[in-house]
Amino acid sequence: MLDGLTYDDSEPPSIGIVAPGTTWAQVHDHIKIAHNFLLVQADGEYAGAYWTGTEMLVLSGLGPDIDEALDDFREQLRQRGEL
């Protein structure tokens, strides 16, 4: 399980914000067990990650601004029927 997660629960669903320096392998291991939505910063941009039931799916290109990335991630989850 990941240490140092903070959560944005300003609107559903609650999204865990991964601490900088966390590897994708660590994210995968966490999400496989916890099945929660995560926002990960990589290469100056954010990506959203979640467990589909059989694999981790990453929605990249959410931008460098955390608030916009959270909004975009939630919208993409809605469009995909994940909420």
C-alpha positions, 0 to 999 in steps of 0.5 A: 500500500502507498504511503503519503496519499492525500485525497480530494473528496470535494466531489465524488468519487474520492481520488487519491493523490500519489506522492511525487517519486512514486513509481508506476510499479508501486501505483500498480501494486496499490491499485490492484489491492485497494481498487481506488482512483489515483492521480499520479504526477509524471513528467510534469503532467498528471495521469489518472489510474484505476483498476478495471477489475482485471488490469490497471488503466491509465488516462494520461495527458490530464495536464500540469494543473492539479485542479484541472487534472482532477476535474478532467479525470472525473469527467473521463471516468463518467464518460467511460461509465466508471462512476 
